[in-house]
Amino acid sequence: MTDENLYQLAERVGTALKAKGMMMVTAESCTGGWIAQAVTAVPGSSEWFERGFVVYTYISKREMLGVKPETLETHGAVSEETVREMTAGALARSHAQVAVSVSGTAGPSGGTLEKPVGTVCFGWGATGDAVQTAVKTFDGDREAVRRQAVVFALERVLAVVEA
């Protein structure tokens, strides 16, 4: 996806959120704030983007989002269990009604047999609804994996808002 296409997707997310009077929050690990950057590139995004958490370490996931130590110890940062708690924590620690979280292994190193480079876990949901999760495996180098993760995350937000 080109930068222009990514901008257009972020713009669509903003239009949908604004139409419903909703705000979004992000909880990002492997994307390092790229989702927040994509949405704040859209003028007027302060009307629908509430805040973003960049939580790269176990400590930050625990302190900022309330991810349980046992979740991280048992399942690791790259897990549906962790992104579920990241999403719930982002909603609880913000004034937003929609949240998306991302944690993965973008590479070039850090992969395992169970979770190879390119594995990214996502959580998303709205206040009062169950958090949904997914695991995707993306191809390409570090930037390609991260870009694909940003796109998938924004697509999930759009689906929640338009539901």
N, C-alpha and C positions, 0 to 999 in steps of 0.2 A: 504494500500500500504506500502510495506516495505521500509526501508531507501534505499536499493539497487535499488528498482524500481523507487523511487523518483529521485535518482541520474541519473538513465538511462533516465527518462523523461526530466530532466534538460539538460542532454547531448544532447538529440534529439532537444530540443528547440535551444540550442546553435549552433548545426550543421546547422539547418535550417536558423537561423539568419545570421550566418557567410556566408553561401552559397549565400545569397541575399545581402550581404554587409549592413545589417541592425543592429541597436542597439536597445536594449529594456530598458525601465524604469518601475519601480514599484511604486505604491502609495498604501501603506498598512496601515490598521488600525488594525482590529482584528488579523491578522496574524503576526503583530509586527516585520516585516522584514524577516519572514521565507521564503518568495518567493525569496528575494534577497540572503538569506543565501544558499538556495538550488541551485541557479544558480552559485553563486560564489564558491561553492564547486567543480565545474568543472574547471580543469586547463585550462588556456587560456581564461577564461570568460571575461577578460577585453577587448577582441576583439569584444564582442557582447553585453555586459551588461554595460550600461552607468552610471546609478545611481539608487538609491532607496530612496523614501521618506517614513518615518514612521510617520504617522499623526494620533495620537491617540485621540486628543482633537479637539473640534470645532475650537478653536483658531488656532491650527496648520494646520487644513484643510483650513482655510481661509487664513492665512499668507503664507503658503508654496505653496499651490496649487490654490488659488484664488476661492475656493468654496464660493458662495454668502451666506451672513448671512441669507437672506430670504429663501434660499433653506434648510439650516439646521433647521431654525425655523419652517418652514412649513412641511417638510418631515422627518426631523431627519437625523442622520448620517447613519443609516441603511436604505438606500433607493436607488432606481435606479437613482433618480435625483442627489443625492450626488455623487455616484460613476461615473456617467457620467461626472460631473464637475471635479472630481478628475482625471479621465483619461485625459480629455482635458487639465487640468492644468499641469499634469506631462509631457505631450508632449510639451506644450508651455514653460515649465521651464527646459527643458533638450535638449540634442542634439540627442535624440533617435527618431526613426521612428515608434516604436511599444510600446504601453503602456498597462498595466493592473492595475486595482485598485480593492481593496477589503475592505469592511466594514461590520461588522456583530456582532452578539451576540453569543460569543463562550461559555458563561456560566462560572460557574454554575448558576449565577444569572443574572439579567438584562433583561430577556425576558418579553414580554407582550403578551396579547391574540392575537394581530395583528402580532407581531413579536416575536414568541417564541424563547427560547434558541435553537441555531442551525441554525437560519436564517442568511444567508450571501448573500450580494449583490455584484455583480461583474460588472465591466466595462472594456472594452478592445477595442482596435482599433489601426489603423495605421494613420500616418500623411496623411491628405487629405481625409480620409474616415470618415463616420459617426461612432460615438462611439456606440457600442452594449452593452446591459446590460442583466443581468439575475439575478434571485433570486433563491437560492437553500436553502433547509432545510436539514441539515445533522444530523444524529443520533450520539450518543456517548457522551463521556465526553469532556472537554475543548480541550484537546490535539487532540482527534479524529476529532472534528469539524474543528479545525485549519488545521490539516493535509489534510483533505478532501478538504478544501478551497484552499490550496496551489496546490494540484493536479489539481483541476478544473481550477484554474487560469492559470497554465502552459499549460494545454490542450487547453485553449482558445487562448493563445499566439501562440502555434504551429499551430492551425487552421488558424489564421490570416496570419502567415508567409507562410504557405503552400498553401494558396488560390491563 
